Amino acid sequence: METVVNNKNADQLLTPQDVATRLGVSTTTLATWRCTKRYPLTYVKVGRLVRYRLADVEDFEIARLQEIAANDN
């Protein structure tokens, strides 16, 4: 499923700290998810830095919400 994003902030890059705070997890948890590929949270590598696009974080949140809603039926 391809998402069309019209928001100019969608390409904004967030730090792992920003994303961890938003999702309510630690930065260590995010690092574990990246290494184990446990969750499909897309990230961008810029040299040794890790960044997350806002649109990808929002898509991840929506996918998790839909999965929970589907299991409740």
N, C-alpha and C positions, 0 to 999 in steps of 0.2 A: 504494500500500500504506500503510495507516494503522497506526501503532504506538500501542498503548495502554501508557502508562507509569504504573506504580503507585508509583514511587519518588518520595518527597517532594523529593529533591534534583534531580529532572529539570528543574525550572524554574530552577535555580540559574544565574545569569548569570556567564559567564567573560569575562575580559579577552582582548584579542588576544594579549597576552603569554602568558597561561595556555594558550590554544589552540595557539599556535605551539610552545611547549615540548612540549605533549602530542603534537602531530603531527610534531615534529622539523623544522619549517620556520621561516623567519623571519617577523617581523610584516610585513615588506615583501612577502613572498610572499602572505600572507593578504590584504593590501590589493590586490595585483594580481588575485588570484582574485575579490575583490569587484567590482572595476572591470570586469574582462573577462568575468565570469560563467563562468569556465573550469570551475569545479567547483561543484556545487549545495550549497554549505555555507551554510545559512541563518543570517542574523545579525539582530540587533536594533539599531536606531538610537535612541539616547536623546539628543536634542539633537545635539551633534556627536560624541558618544561611540558607539563600536561595541562591542557585547557579543554573546556567543554563548550560547545555552541549552545546558546540558550534554546534554540529550536529543538536540538537533540534532547536536551534535558526535559523540555515540555513534552516531546513525543514519548519519551521514556515514562513520564508520569501518567500520561493518558493510556499507554499500553498496560501499565500495572493496574490502573483503575478498571479498565475494561476486563482484564483477566479476573479480577476479584468479582466484578459484577456478573460475569458469565458463570462463575462457580456457585453463586448464590441461587441461581435459577434451578 
